[in-house]
Amino acid sequence: MPAARPRARTTTPLAPPAPVDPLVETWAINDRVTRYLVAALADDDLALALAPKHRTIRAILAHLHAVRRAWIAPSDAALAAPLASVPDDADVATIIAALDASGAAMTAMLADRVATGTRPSGFRPHTAAFVGHHRAQVIWTRKAHGRPLPKTVAFGLWEWGTR
């Protein structure tokens, strides 16, 4: 019996994706997951607080945006300048817009610092833990008020490759 001929390759291998710096990629994932969570909130969720003297969900999310501004400003004041504070009466759409803007500015600042080989002045290594802590506060506050996240959203927070 003749030897089997090797099969011809019928597909072209894909080119590897362009390398992304792990710091910039980690930030981008955290940013997308945070905005995914906020998009799942209702406007009336924003007034909820875990206890009377605790921050409301609105205040937690405004704090995230404010800290992003504080991380950006020392490294690139021009990127931080257009980032306005979140108003005390902000709705979900306003908060998402603020997080979109500060998230994009953070990504730009980090990408620039990686490209130039300089350390971001106001940025700290614990950023991912900081953001995750505040996401957990939002989730726990809703749950304490009998409003757990829908399972699709709760599981979706772990789908980092698609968020």
N, C-alpha and C positions, 0 to 999 in steps of 0.2 A: 504494500500500500504506500503510495507516495506521501511524503511529509506534508502536513498541512501548511498552507501558505499563511503567513501572518496577515491579519486583517489590516486593511488600510485605515488610517486614522481619518475619521469623518468629521471631526470637529477641530476647530482651531483653539489652542489654549488661550485663556484670557490673560491679558497683561495684568501683572500684580497692581493693586491699587497704589496710588501715590502715598508715600509714607506720611503719617500724621504724627505729630509729636504727642507722646502720651499725656503730657500736662494739658495741652489744648483739647485733646480728645476726651479726657476725664472731665474737664470743665464743661464741654459741650454736652456730654451725656447727662451730667448733673442738672444743667440748665434745662434741657428738654424734659427730663423727668419732673422737675419742679413745675414747669409750665403745664405739663399734662395733668398733674394733680390739681393745680389751680383751675384749669378749664373744667374739671369735674365738679367744682363747687357751685352752689347756688348763691345768689346775692345775699339771701338771709343767713347763710352760714357764716358770713364775714363778721357778724356781730357776736358770735359765740365765743365764750371764754371758758377755760377749764374751771376756774374759780373766780370769785368776785375781784380779787386783786391781781389776777393774771391778765396777760395780754389777750386781746381778741384775735381771732384768725386774721382779720384785716391788719391789725397792728403787727402781727408776726410777719406777714407778707411784706408790709411796708418796711419793716426792719431788714428783711433780706435785701430788698432793693437799696435801702440806705447804706447798708454795709458794702454792697457791691460798689456803690459810688465812692465810699471811703477807700476801698481797695484800689480803685482805678485812679483816683485823683493824684496820689503822689507819683505815679508812673507816667500818667498822661492826662494832664489837666484839661486839654482840649477835648478828649473823649468824655470826660466826666462833666464838663460844663453844661451840655444840653440836657442832662438827666435831671428832671424835676423830681421833687419829693412826691410821694403818694399822698393825695388828699385824705383827710380824716373820714370823708364820706364816700370814698372810692368804691365803685362796684367791681365785679369780677373782670369785666372787659377793661376797665382802667388799670387794674392791677396787672393783668396779662400784658397790656401795652407797655407798662413801666418795666416789667420783667423782660419783655422782648428787647427793649432798648438797652437796659443795663446788661443783659446777657450778651447781646451783640457787641457792646463796648468791651466787656470783659474778654470775649473771644479775640477781638481785635488787639487789645492790649497784650494778652498773653502770647498770641501769635507773633506780634512784633518783638516782644522780649525774647522769645525763643529764637527768632530769626537773627536778632542782633547779639544774642548770647549774653544778655543782661538780665539780672534778676529783677522781677517786678518789685517796686519799693514798698507798696502797701499790702501786697498779697502775702498770705501766710499758707504754709503747707497743710493746715488743718481744714482748709476750705470745704472739702467734700464732707467731712464729719459735721461741720457747722451747718451746712445746708441740709444734710440728712436729719440732723437733730430737729431742725425747725419743721421739716416735712412731717416728721413723726409727731410733733406737737399739734400740727393741723389735723392729722388723722385721728389722734387720740382725743382731741377736743370734740370733733364731730361724733366720735363713738360714745363719749361720755354723755352727750346730749341725745343719745338714741338714734344717731344718724351715721351708722357705719358706711364706709365707702361701698359702692356696688362691687361685687367680686371681680367683675371685668376690669374695673379701675384699679382695685387693690393688686390684682395679678399683673395688670398692665404696667405698674410701677417697676416691675422687675424685668420688663422686656426692653432692656437698654439698647439693643441693636435696632429696634424699630421705633424708639421714642426719640 
